[in-house]
Amino acid sequence: MPKDTFLNLAQTKQESITKAIQQAFLDKPMTKLTVSDIVKYASIPRGSFYQYFEDLEDVFKYLVDYSLKAFEQTVL
């Protein structure tokens, strides 16, 4: 899950990064995706990535959790 530095970002910045992460996972298979890809899509420095997430697995877990919550809000 994301670190507190990500959770303390302005909501608009969080949403912008999340949308970029979603697009990166749509455009490339998970096995081919790299941290470099994520930072390019999100237009953030590599150092910021590691301030927000531990690694790619952490990003994937965040995206799954985010997607499940969005789905629950839609269904409920």
Backbone as JSON, one array per atom type, in Angstrom:
{
  "sequence": "MPKDTFLNLAQTKQESITKAIQQAFLDKPMTKLTVSDIVKYASIPRGSFYQYFEDLEDVFKYLVDYSLKAFEQTVL",
  "N": [[0.84, -1.18, 0.0], [0.32, 2.35, -0.45], [2.71, 4.73, 0.8], [2.67, 7.03, 3.6], [3.45, 9.52, 2.61], [2.39, 9.6, 0.05], [-0.33, 9.37, 0.62], [-0.72, 11.76, 1.92], [-0.62, 13.64, -0.02], [-2.19, 16.18, -2.04], [-5.56, 15.62, -2.99], [-6.12, 15.83, -5.73], [-3.59, 15.49, -6.88], [-3.0, 12.88, -6.05], [-5.0, 11.52, -7.46], [-4.25, 12.1, -10.09], [-1.77, 10.77, -10.29], [-2.65, 8.17, -9.78], [-4.36, 7.69, -11.99], [-2.45, 7.76, -14.01], [-0.92, 5.54, -13.32], [-2.84, 3.53, -13.68], [-3.15, 3.72, -16.46], [-0.61, 2.99, -17.32], [-0.55, 0.29, -16.54], [-2.53, -0.65, -18.19], [-1.43, -0.31, -20.7], [0.88, -1.85, -20.78], [2.03, -5.19, -20.15], [2.11, -6.55, -16.86], [4.46, -7.92, -16.29], [6.28, -6.69, -17.91], [6.36, -4.09, -17.15], [8.02, -1.31, -15.7], [9.64, 0.58, -13.05], [10.62, 2.88, -14.16], [8.84, 3.21, -16.3], [6.46, 3.8, -14.91], [7.12, 6.26, -13.62], [7.43, 7.86, -15.86], [4.86, 7.82, -17.03], [3.42, 9.0, -14.93], [4.66, 11.39, -14.67], [6.5, 12.07, -12.63], [9.35, 12.47, -10.47], [11.82, 9.86, -10.15], [12.7, 9.48, -7.53], [10.52, 10.41, -6.09], [8.67, 8.44, -6.63], [9.63, 6.36, -5.02], [9.26, 7.53, -2.58], [6.57, 7.43, -2.38], [5.78, 4.76, -2.86], [6.83, 1.37, -2.16], [7.77, -0.46, -4.1], [7.23, -1.97, -7.38], [5.4, -4.04, -6.92], [4.05, -3.08, -4.7], [2.77, -0.89, -5.84], [1.06, -2.25, -7.6], [-0.57, -3.66, -5.76], [-1.78, -1.48, -4.53], [-3.21, -0.43, -6.71], [-5.01, -2.53, -7.25], [-6.48, -2.55, -4.84], [-7.52, 0.06, -4.91], [-9.1, -0.11, -7.23], [-10.95, -2.08, -6.49], [-12.3, -0.75, -4.41], [-13.43, 1.36, -5.85], [-15.12, -0.1, -7.52], [-16.85, -1.23, -5.62], [-18.12, 1.1, -4.69], [-19.52, 1.79, -6.94], [-21.28, -0.34, -7.26], [-22.66, -0.49, -4.87]],
  "CA": [[0.0, 0.0, 0.0], [1.16, 3.55, -0.55], [3.26, 5.31, 2.02], [1.98, 8.23, 4.07], [3.75, 10.67, 1.75], [1.4, 9.58, -1.04], [-1.65, 9.62, 1.2], [-0.78, 13.16, 2.35], [-0.68, 14.52, -1.19], [-3.51, 16.72, -2.38], [-6.4, 14.63, -3.65], [-5.96, 15.94, -7.19], [-2.29, 14.9, -7.23], [-3.17, 11.43, -5.89], [-5.82, 11.04, -8.57], [-3.44, 12.2, -11.3], [-0.8, 9.67, -10.26], [-3.41, 6.92, -9.89], [-4.78, 7.54, -13.39], [-1.25, 7.44, -14.79], [-0.59, 4.15, -13.0], [-3.83, 2.71, -14.36], [-2.84, 3.71, -17.88], [0.61, 2.21, -17.5], [-0.91, -1.13, -16.45], [-3.33, -0.98, -19.37], [-0.59, -0.28, -21.89], [1.96, -2.84, -20.75], [1.81, -6.31, -19.24], [2.77, -6.34, -15.57], [5.81, -8.48, -16.33], [7.14, -5.8, -18.7], [6.29, -2.75, -16.58], [9.15, -0.96, -14.84], [9.5, 1.83, -12.29], [10.84, 3.95, -15.15], [7.57, 3.41, -17.01], [5.51, 4.47, -14.0], [7.48, 7.66, -13.42], [7.17, 8.56, -17.12], [3.41, 8.0, -17.14], [2.93, 9.89, -13.87], [5.43, 12.64, -14.72], [7.07, 12.33, -11.32], [10.74, 12.0, -10.37], [12.01, 8.5, -9.65], [12.78, 9.57, -6.08], [9.15, 10.56, -5.57], [8.04, 7.12, -6.69], [10.03, 5.59, -3.84], [8.67, 8.17, -1.41], [5.16, 7.07, -2.38], [5.59, 3.3, -2.9], [8.03, 0.56, -1.92], [8.22, -1.09, -5.35], [6.13, -2.21, -8.33], [4.38, -4.88, -6.28], [3.29, -2.18, -3.85], [1.9, -0.13, -6.76], [0.03, -3.17, -8.08], [-1.51, -3.88, -4.66], [-2.55, -0.24, -4.39], [-4.14, -0.33, -7.84], [-6.07, -3.52, -7.03], [-7.31, -2.05, -3.75], [-8.21, 1.25, -5.42], [-10.1, -0.57, -8.19], [-12.01, -2.76, -5.74], [-13.08, 0.26, -3.71], [-14.22, 2.06, -6.87], [-16.17, -1.03, -7.94], [-17.82, -1.32, -4.52], [-18.9, 2.33, -4.67], [-20.41, 1.76, -8.09], [-22.29, -1.38, -7.07], [-23.48, -0.23, -3.66]],
  "C": [[0.88, 1.24, 0.0], [1.62, 4.03, 0.83], [2.47, 6.57, 2.39], [2.26, 9.45, 3.19], [2.8, 10.74, 0.57], [0.03, 9.96, -0.51], [-1.82, 11.06, 1.66], [-0.76, 14.15, 1.2], [-2.09, 15.07, -1.35], [-4.27, 15.67, -3.17], [-6.23, 14.65, -5.17], [-4.65, 15.31, -7.65], [-2.35, 13.39, -7.11], [-3.93, 10.86, -7.08], [-5.04, 11.07, -9.88], [-2.44, 11.05, -11.39], [-1.51, 8.33, -10.43], [-3.86, 6.67, -11.32], [-3.59, 7.17, -14.28], [-0.83, 5.99, -14.56], [-1.56, 3.2, -13.7], [-3.5, 2.6, -15.85], [-1.6, 2.89, -18.17], [0.3, 0.72, -17.47], [-1.8, -1.57, -17.61], [-2.46, -1.12, -20.62], [0.47, -1.38, -21.94], [1.59, -4.0, -19.82], [2.63, -6.07, -17.96], [4.21, -6.83, -15.58], [6.79, -7.61, -17.1], [7.22, -4.4, -18.11], [7.46, -2.51, -15.64], [8.83, 0.32, -14.05], [9.7, 3.01, -13.25], [9.57, 4.25, -15.95], [6.58, 4.2, -16.14], [5.86, 5.94, -13.85], [7.26, 8.48, -14.69], [5.68, 8.84, -17.26], [2.9, 9.05, -16.15], [3.62, 11.25, -13.86], [5.92, 13.05, -13.32], [8.53, 11.87, -11.32], [10.8, 10.58, -9.79], [12.06, 8.48, -8.12], [11.4, 9.69, -5.44], [8.42, 9.22, -5.58], [8.35, 6.35, -5.41], [9.61, 6.26, -2.54], [7.2, 7.76, -1.27], [4.91, 5.57, -2.26], [6.91, 2.59, -2.63], [8.64, 0.06, -3.23], [7.02, -1.3, -6.26], [5.03, -3.08, -7.73], [3.48, -4.04, -5.39], [2.31, -1.36, -4.69], [0.75, -1.02, -7.24], [-1.01, -3.42, -6.99], [-2.39, -2.65, -4.44], [-3.61, -0.15, -5.48], [-5.3, -1.32, -7.7], [-7.03, -3.03, -5.95], [-8.14, -0.85, -4.2], [-9.36, 0.83, -6.35], [-11.26, -1.27, -7.49], [-12.9, -1.77, -5.01], [-13.97, 1.03, -4.69], [-15.37, 1.2, -7.34], [-17.26, -1.13, -6.87], [-18.71, -0.07, -4.47], [-19.89, 2.37, -5.81], [-21.58, 0.79, -7.86], [-23.21, -1.05, -5.9], [-24.23, 1.03, -3.78]]
}
